[in-house]
Amino acid sequence: MHKPGIQVLVRATTVAAVMIAAAACGGHPHSATTAPSAIVSPDSSVYTAELEKSDLSWSGSPSPYNAEVRLDDGRRVALHYLSGKGLVEQHYSPRAKAWTEPKVIYRTKTDACQGIQLRTKNGTVAAIADFGSYCYDGEPPTESIAAVGTSSLTEWSVNVTKDFDGWERASVSSDGQQVVFGSDITLRWSRADGFERK
């Protein structure tokens, strides 16, 4: 006579277990399809500066020694060459309406060589830059830079290839998880593993 009561208790326990499991998995069906790149690190940058430019002379405009790109969220990233210092980065917050203080992401006293290229997708910024002792005399670069910044842009991954003609292009995957730097050889970067030469 107590069997119906036991069946109701079993059913209630089963329903409760299913609800707990669903809550533990995120509580909604779309959580499993969220791309890793959609997770944004807290922005720890301090925005109090104005945008600086390269101190290298260039006849004409715009100077190839300055580069700027806009991200999907309205932020901007700018890189420039600074004599005796190297490759310098700043990023801009549309909320603060200001830039971060200039930060050297690759330090060298070698002369700047060729221009700076920037590419961005889904919060990832890829940069190409070059330095060389006799670039002004037409010699090829001796330090070819591939750099990648992500999320809050406070840290940059930098790869230096010595005595190389320089990277010709950088392509960022649509999800921002990978970057391929190309020329006669290929250099790959991923959010999971960083730089990896193949």
Backbone bond lengths (Angstrom), bond angles and torsions (degrees), N, CA, C in turn:
res aa  C-N    CA-C-N  psi(-1)  N-CA   C-N-CA  omega(-1)  CA-C   N-CA-C  phi
1 M - - - 1.456 - - 1.528 111.91 -
2 H 1.334 114.82 -16.69 1.466 117.66 -178.78 1.526 112.57 -96.34
3 K 1.351 117.42 2.02 1.462 119.65 -176.82 1.530 113.34 -60.83
4 P 1.338 120.50 -43.77 1.474 119.29 179.08 1.524 112.54 -58.14
5 G 1.321 117.04 -39.54 1.463 120.66 179.27 1.513 111.26 -63.82
6 I 1.347 117.45 -38.82 1.460 121.15 179.26 1.520 110.39 -66.86
7 Q 1.358 117.29 -39.45 1.461 120.52 179.46 1.533 111.26 -64.05
8 V 1.326 117.18 -40.11 1.464 120.77 178.14 1.519 110.03 -63.63
9 L 1.350 117.31 -42.20 1.449 121.52 179.60 1.528 111.06 -63.24
10 V 1.339 116.97 -41.73 1.463 121.06 179.04 1.512 110.56 -64.23
11 R 1.338 117.03 -43.51 1.464 120.83 179.21 1.532 111.27 -62.81
12 A 1.324 117.03 -42.70 1.464 120.67 -179.82 1.523 110.55 -63.61
13 T 1.340 116.56 -40.20 1.456 120.71 178.59 1.520 110.99 -64.63
14 T 1.351 116.44 -40.37 1.471 121.11 179.59 1.523 110.87 -64.42
15 V 1.335 117.04 -44.45 1.461 121.40 179.10 1.529 110.57 -61.65
16 A 1.337 116.21 -42.48 1.466 119.97 179.61 1.523 110.74 -63.61
17 A 1.328 117.34 -40.46 1.467 121.08 179.51 1.522 111.13 -64.17
18 V 1.336 116.81 -40.84 1.461 120.81 178.67 1.526 110.65 -64.56
19 M 1.332 117.19 -41.08 1.466 120.36 179.83 1.523 111.33 -65.30
20 I 1.335 117.57 -39.57 1.460 121.12 178.75 1.518 110.18 -65.26
21 A 1.339 116.85 -42.70 1.466 120.80 178.87 1.519 110.99 -62.75
22 A 1.334 117.12 -40.84 1.467 120.45 179.47 1.520 110.98 -64.77
23 A 1.329 116.58 -39.88 1.464 119.89 178.95 1.523 110.72 -65.19
24 A 1.333 116.43 -38.61 1.460 120.39 -179.83 1.519 111.53 -66.74
25 C 1.328 117.85 -27.87 1.465 121.71 -178.58 1.513 112.68 -86.97
26 G 1.286 118.35 1.97 1.457 119.57 175.99 1.517 112.58 121.33
27 G 1.298 117.99 -15.46 1.447 120.59 172.11 1.504 115.28 83.48
28 H 1.354 120.00 -10.99 1.462 119.86 176.97 1.514 109.48 -145.96
29 P 1.315 117.01 153.45 1.453 120.71 -171.89 1.522 114.95 -69.27
30 H 1.342 119.12 -15.41 1.462 120.31 -176.18 1.527 113.01 -87.05
31 S 1.329 119.10 -7.94 1.455 120.34 -175.17 1.517 112.24 -64.72
32 A 1.326 118.07 -29.83 1.463 120.57 -178.66 1.524 112.10 -74.40
33 T 1.338 117.96 -17.86 1.460 120.36 -176.81 1.526 112.48 -100.26
34 T 1.326 117.65 3.27 1.461 120.22 179.70 1.521 109.75 -69.59
35 A 1.316 116.84 125.98 1.465 121.29 -179.65 1.517 109.62 -70.93
36 P 1.340 118.18 142.01 1.462 120.39 178.51 1.512 112.75 -56.47
37 S 1.340 117.43 -32.48 1.454 120.32 -177.73 1.527 112.53 -69.81
38 A 1.346 116.74 -13.71 1.454 119.20 179.54 1.522 111.70 -76.45
39 I 1.340 117.21 -14.60 1.449 121.37 178.45 1.524 107.60 -81.29
40 V 1.319 116.69 118.69 1.456 120.97 -175.47 1.520 109.43 -107.10
41 S 1.336 116.26 130.57 1.456 120.82 177.14 1.521 108.94 -69.89
42 P 1.345 116.25 149.01 1.465 118.73 176.00 1.523 109.86 -58.83
43 D 1.315 116.62 139.29 1.458 120.96 -178.03 1.522 109.23 -83.62
44 S 1.330 115.91 108.21 1.466 120.74 -179.16 1.529 111.97 -96.13
45 S 1.327 117.20 5.86 1.466 120.76 -178.19 1.526 111.12 -70.44
46 V 1.326 114.79 150.86 1.461 122.01 175.70 1.523 107.30 -108.65
47 Y 1.335 116.04 122.58 1.461 121.64 -175.54 1.523 109.68 -108.13
48 T 1.328 115.58 99.64 1.470 119.70 -178.87 1.522 112.57 -139.02
49 A 1.330 117.82 0.00 1.470 120.68 -170.70 1.523 111.99 -108.80
50 E 1.324 114.42 170.51 1.457 122.19 171.16 1.521 108.44 -101.43
51 L 1.326 116.19 160.46 1.457 120.79 -179.77 1.529 110.14 -69.55
52 E 1.329 115.88 131.01 1.456 121.36 175.84 1.522 109.50 -102.22
53 K 1.316 115.56 160.58 1.464 122.09 -179.75 1.521 109.84 -122.90
54 S 1.314 115.36 166.83 1.457 120.83 177.60 1.528 110.70 -62.90
55 D 1.327 115.14 146.16 1.462 119.46 176.76 1.532 111.58 -94.68
56 L 1.341 116.66 7.06 1.462 120.74 178.42 1.522 110.09 -83.53
57 S 1.303 116.05 135.38 1.466 119.29 -177.53 1.528 110.43 -74.02
58 W 1.334 114.92 145.48 1.452 122.11 178.33 1.516 108.28 -150.37
59 S 1.334 116.55 126.64 1.461 119.39 178.68 1.517 108.48 -87.71
60 G 1.287 116.43 115.80 1.460 121.61 -177.21 1.512 110.99 115.17
61 S 1.321 114.58 177.90 1.459 119.76 -177.59 1.525 108.59 -147.14
62 P 1.304 120.29 143.15 1.467 126.00 -3.56 1.523 111.35 -81.51
63 S 1.319 116.09 160.28 1.458 121.21 178.69 1.529 109.89 -76.34
64 P 1.335 118.58 134.26 1.462 120.99 177.14 1.523 112.34 -72.82
65 Y 1.338 116.33 -6.06 1.462 120.61 -179.14 1.526 112.43 -87.59
66 N 1.338 116.75 2.95 1.463 123.30 173.84 1.519 108.14 -126.74
67 A 1.321 117.17 139.24 1.470 120.69 177.02 1.520 108.76 -143.30
68 E 1.326 115.24 144.62 1.465 120.22 -179.58 1.524 109.48 -144.24
69 V 1.338 116.64 144.41 1.453 122.21 179.12 1.525 108.70 -141.26
70 R 1.350 115.27 148.49 1.462 121.09 179.49 1.521 109.96 -105.14
71 L 1.334 116.67 133.66 1.457 122.34 177.38 1.523 110.25 -87.73
72 D 1.335 116.19 164.01 1.466 121.20 -178.19 1.524 112.91 -60.36
73 D 1.336 117.32 -29.84 1.466 120.29 -177.22 1.529 112.84 -87.38
74 G 1.330 117.09 6.84 1.461 120.56 177.40 1.512 114.51 96.32
75 R 1.325 117.25 -12.88 1.461 118.81 176.00 1.522 109.72 -68.74
76 R 1.326 116.32 160.03 1.461 121.48 176.49 1.517 109.03 -128.92
77 V 1.306 116.15 149.21 1.461 122.46 177.95 1.521 107.77 -125.52
78 A 1.319 116.66 132.72 1.461 121.70 179.69 1.520 109.49 -130.08
79 L 1.320 116.05 137.39 1.454 122.66 174.40 1.525 108.85 -124.93
80 H 1.322 116.06 145.90 1.458 120.16 175.41 1.528 110.26 -150.08
81 Y 1.332 115.06 159.72 1.456 121.50 175.85 1.520 108.59 -87.86
82 L 1.331 115.53 140.86 1.451 120.60 176.38 1.525 108.01 -128.53
83 S 1.313 116.42 123.21 1.460 122.30 -175.41 1.524 111.32 -56.72
84 G 1.341 115.42 129.96 1.459 120.88 178.86 1.505 115.05 75.33
85 K 1.338 117.95 -2.14 1.466 121.76 -178.74 1.524 111.60 -117.01
86 G 1.350 117.66 -50.34 1.459 120.61 -179.29 1.513 113.18 127.88
87 L 1.341 115.27 -138.32 1.470 122.40 -176.75 1.523 109.33 -99.60
88 V 1.328 115.92 123.66 1.467 122.18 -172.17 1.522 110.13 -115.81
89 E 1.345 115.64 139.99 1.481 121.18 -178.81 1.525 110.74 -122.49
90 Q 1.340 114.99 144.98 1.467 123.37 168.72 1.519 107.65 -140.25
91 H 1.331 117.61 149.52 1.460 119.56 171.61 1.532 110.22 -132.66
92 Y 1.339 113.24 153.87 1.469 122.04 -168.59 1.518 110.59 -115.12
93 S 1.324 115.76 138.05 1.466 121.71 174.98 1.521 109.88 -106.60
94 P 1.348 117.95 123.12 1.469 118.86 177.24 1.529 112.20 -67.76
95 R 1.332 117.38 -23.69 1.473 119.90 177.69 1.520 110.98 -72.48
96 A 1.353 115.75 -46.53 1.463 120.03 -179.13 1.525 112.29 -79.93
97 K 1.353 115.33 -19.12 1.463 120.92 -176.37 1.534 111.09 55.85
98 A 1.324 115.19 43.50 1.463 120.87 -179.90 1.530 108.97 -156.11
99 W 1.340 114.77 168.40 1.460 122.66 -179.64 1.522 110.18 -106.74
100 T 1.335 116.05 161.72 1.454 120.65 170.40 1.524 108.92 -75.95
101 E 1.318 116.19 161.56 1.464 120.17 173.73 1.526 108.93 -63.41
102 P 1.330 118.97 146.93 1.462 121.28 178.74 1.535 110.90 -59.03
103 K 1.336 115.34 136.13 1.465 121.08 -179.64 1.528 108.85 -130.44
104 V 1.331 117.08 128.66 1.460 121.50 178.01 1.528 108.30 -76.57
105 I 1.336 116.92 118.05 1.463 119.07 178.68 1.523 111.84 -99.81
106 Y 1.348 117.23 -14.83 1.460 121.30 169.52 1.513 107.46 -143.62
107 R 1.342 115.80 116.86 1.457 120.86 -174.68 1.527 110.36 -97.38
108 T 1.330 116.25 126.20 1.466 122.25 175.05 1.520 108.67 -159.02
109 K 1.332 115.86 152.12 1.455 120.86 175.38 1.522 110.67 -100.38
110 T 1.345 115.76 0.04 1.460 121.17 178.08 1.526 109.55 -69.33
111 D 1.335 116.63 153.36 1.463 120.82 -178.42 1.521 112.05 -67.13
112 A 1.331 115.14 144.67 1.467 120.68 173.52 1.520 109.38 -63.88
113 C 1.320 115.56 145.64 1.458 121.13 -174.22 1.528 108.54 -138.96
114 Q 1.332 116.95 124.51 1.466 121.33 179.78 1.539 110.73 65.34
115 G 1.315 116.79 -177.53 1.451 120.51 -176.46 1.514 113.22 -92.21
116 I 1.337 115.12 -179.40 1.464 122.54 177.68 1.519 107.76 -107.16
117 Q 1.337 117.10 134.38 1.468 122.24 175.58 1.524 109.18 -114.12
118 L 1.335 117.07 138.60 1.463 122.45 176.46 1.523 109.90 -127.57
119 R 1.330 116.27 139.99 1.463 123.13 173.83 1.516 107.89 -135.66
120 T 1.340 117.51 146.16 1.457 119.90 179.36 1.525 111.81 -146.10
121 K 1.333 115.17 145.88 1.463 123.08 170.66 1.513 108.43 -155.89
122 N 1.319 115.41 134.30 1.470 122.60 172.28 1.528 113.10 50.40
123 G 1.334 117.05 44.71 1.460 121.18 174.39 1.516 115.71 85.54
124 T 1.323 118.14 -1.03 1.465 121.86 177.82 1.528 109.22 -106.05
125 V 1.334 116.04 132.70 1.467 121.59 179.64 1.525 108.76 -117.75
126 A 1.327 116.76 126.96 1.466 122.49 176.73 1.520 108.81 -110.96
127 A 1.333 115.89 138.65 1.461 121.20 -178.08 1.517 110.93 -130.75
128 I 1.340 115.30 143.88 1.456 123.12 173.48 1.527 107.61 -122.30
129 A 1.335 116.23 131.91 1.456 121.34 178.11 1.529 108.49 -150.21
130 D 1.329 116.96 158.84 1.468 120.87 -177.08 1.516 111.21 -141.33
131 F 1.339 114.23 149.44 1.456 121.86 175.52 1.524 108.55 -135.79
132 G 1.341 116.48 151.59 1.453 120.10 178.48 1.514 111.23 -164.17
133 S 1.328 115.74 149.17 1.475 120.74 -175.60 1.526 112.95 -66.73
134 Y 1.333 117.28 -34.88 1.468 119.85 -175.79 1.525 111.88 -126.45
135 C 1.322 116.77 33.54 1.472 120.30 -178.86 1.521 112.32 -62.18
136 Y 1.327 116.55 -34.64 1.464 119.51 -179.26 1.523 111.24 -64.85
137 D 1.332 116.13 -21.26 1.468 121.28 179.00 1.527 111.96 -95.19
138 G 1.357 116.51 6.00 1.451 120.03 177.31 1.517 115.08 96.40
139 E 1.325 117.32 3.54 1.461 120.23 178.56 1.530 110.42 -76.11
140 P 1.345 118.90 152.06 1.467 121.25 178.42 1.527 111.20 -69.67
141 P 1.324 117.36 162.36 1.469 119.89 179.45 1.520 112.04 -65.70
142 T 1.315 114.91 154.44 1.464 120.70 175.29 1.527 111.69 -110.31
143 E 1.338 117.11 -12.29 1.461 122.64 177.00 1.526 107.93 -134.07
144 S 1.329 116.53 106.67 1.471 120.77 179.76 1.522 108.77 -105.03
145 I 1.324 115.03 122.42 1.458 121.69 -172.45 1.517 111.29 -102.95
146 A 1.334 115.34 131.21 1.467 122.79 167.14 1.520 104.77 -118.61
147 A 1.328 117.39 123.60 1.467 120.88 -177.05 1.522 110.31 -133.14
148 V 1.337 115.43 147.39 1.468 120.76 179.94 1.519 109.15 -136.71
149 G 1.331 115.76 130.53 1.460 122.38 173.88 1.518 109.57 -119.57
150 T 1.330 116.78 144.74 1.460 121.16 -178.99 1.526 110.59 -137.71
151 S 1.317 115.44 168.37 1.467 124.40 172.38 1.521 112.13 49.53
152 S 1.341 117.58 -112.56 1.467 119.92 -175.68 1.520 112.87 -79.39
153 L 1.357 117.58 -7.06 1.463 123.97 176.14 1.529 113.75 65.39
154 T 1.322 117.02 17.64 1.463 120.09 178.95 1.526 111.80 -81.32
155 E 1.334 117.22 -22.66 1.461 121.43 178.19 1.529 108.94 -124.68
156 W 1.334 116.34 139.59 1.455 122.23 179.05 1.516 109.60 -122.50
157 S 1.325 116.93 137.65 1.461 122.14 171.35 1.524 107.15 -88.14
158 V 1.325 116.87 128.23 1.462 121.27 -176.21 1.526 110.13 -126.58
159 N 1.328 115.67 130.88 1.452 122.26 175.46 1.523 108.17 -118.54
160 V 1.340 117.16 133.17 1.465 122.24 -179.90 1.523 108.72 -115.96
161 T 1.330 116.43 124.78 1.462 121.67 174.20 1.516 107.55 -110.05
162 K 1.325 116.55 122.13 1.459 122.00 -175.97 1.529 111.39 -86.30
163 D 1.343 114.92 147.40 1.464 122.94 174.12 1.536 112.64 47.51
164 F 1.312 114.01 59.14 1.461 122.99 -173.32 1.513 107.27 -139.57
165 D 1.308 118.09 146.46 1.468 121.13 -175.30 1.517 114.32 -69.75
166 G 1.307 117.82 -8.76 1.463 120.85 176.70 1.514 113.32 105.74
167 W 1.318 115.26 153.13 1.459 120.96 177.45 1.517 109.01 -75.41
168 E 1.329 116.62 135.36 1.461 121.32 -178.35 1.516 112.71 -89.63
169 R 1.322 116.70 -27.55 1.470 119.54 -175.14 1.527 110.12 -156.42
170 A 1.322 115.07 157.10 1.460 122.59 173.09 1.518 107.66 -135.10
171 S 1.316 116.96 133.68 1.467 120.49 176.82 1.524 108.99 -126.18
172 V 1.331 115.57 132.68 1.462 123.05 -178.76 1.518 107.97 -105.25
173 S 1.328 116.93 132.60 1.471 120.40 178.81 1.520 109.83 -64.63
174 S 1.323 116.74 156.58 1.471 121.32 -174.78 1.528 112.57 -61.29
175 D 1.338 117.31 -27.77 1.469 119.53 179.13 1.535 112.19 -90.78
176 G 1.330 117.11 -1.39 1.456 120.54 178.53 1.508 114.35 75.00
177 Q 1.313 117.79 10.35 1.462 120.81 -175.83 1.525 113.56 -87.86
178 Q 1.328 117.28 -19.72 1.458 120.31 -176.73 1.525 110.83 -139.74
179 V 1.337 114.56 150.10 1.460 121.72 174.64 1.523 107.70 -133.10
180 V 1.330 115.87 137.70 1.463 121.00 175.30 1.524 108.19 -118.95
181 F 1.340 115.78 122.78 1.454 122.41 174.61 1.518 106.65 -100.02
182 G 1.321 117.04 129.06 1.452 119.61 -173.20 1.505 114.50 -125.79
183 S 1.335 114.96 150.65 1.455 126.07 172.27 1.520 105.60 -167.04
184 D 1.323 119.22 -134.99 1.465 120.54 172.43 1.522 110.24 -69.47
185 I 1.332 115.81 -25.03 1.455 121.83 175.27 1.523 108.27 -120.59
186 T 1.322 117.14 172.92 1.459 121.79 -177.58 1.520 109.95 -125.61
187 L 1.313 115.20 138.86 1.458 122.41 175.29 1.520 107.35 -123.98
188 R 1.329 116.12 129.39 1.467 120.64 -178.25 1.524 110.57 -114.99
189 W 1.325 114.41 145.42 1.463 122.23 174.24 1.523 108.12 -130.64
190 S 1.338 116.71 141.88 1.464 120.59 173.60 1.524 109.12 -137.08
191 R 1.333 116.51 153.54 1.462 120.02 177.91 1.519 111.06 -62.01
192 A 1.327 116.40 -30.80 1.460 119.78 -177.93 1.519 112.46 -75.59
193 D 1.347 117.38 -41.12 1.471 120.50 -170.80 1.513 115.31 -118.56
194 G 1.318 119.29 -5.65 1.455 120.22 -175.89 1.517 111.31 74.11
195 F 1.340 117.36 -147.75 1.459 121.34 -178.53 1.515 111.08 -80.11
196 E 1.349 114.35 140.85 1.454 120.63 177.81 1.506 109.33 -148.70
197 R 1.316 117.75 117.85 1.455 122.42 179.32 1.499 109.21 -84.63
198 K 1.369 117.27 133.87 1.463 121.16 177.42 1.498 110.23 -120.95
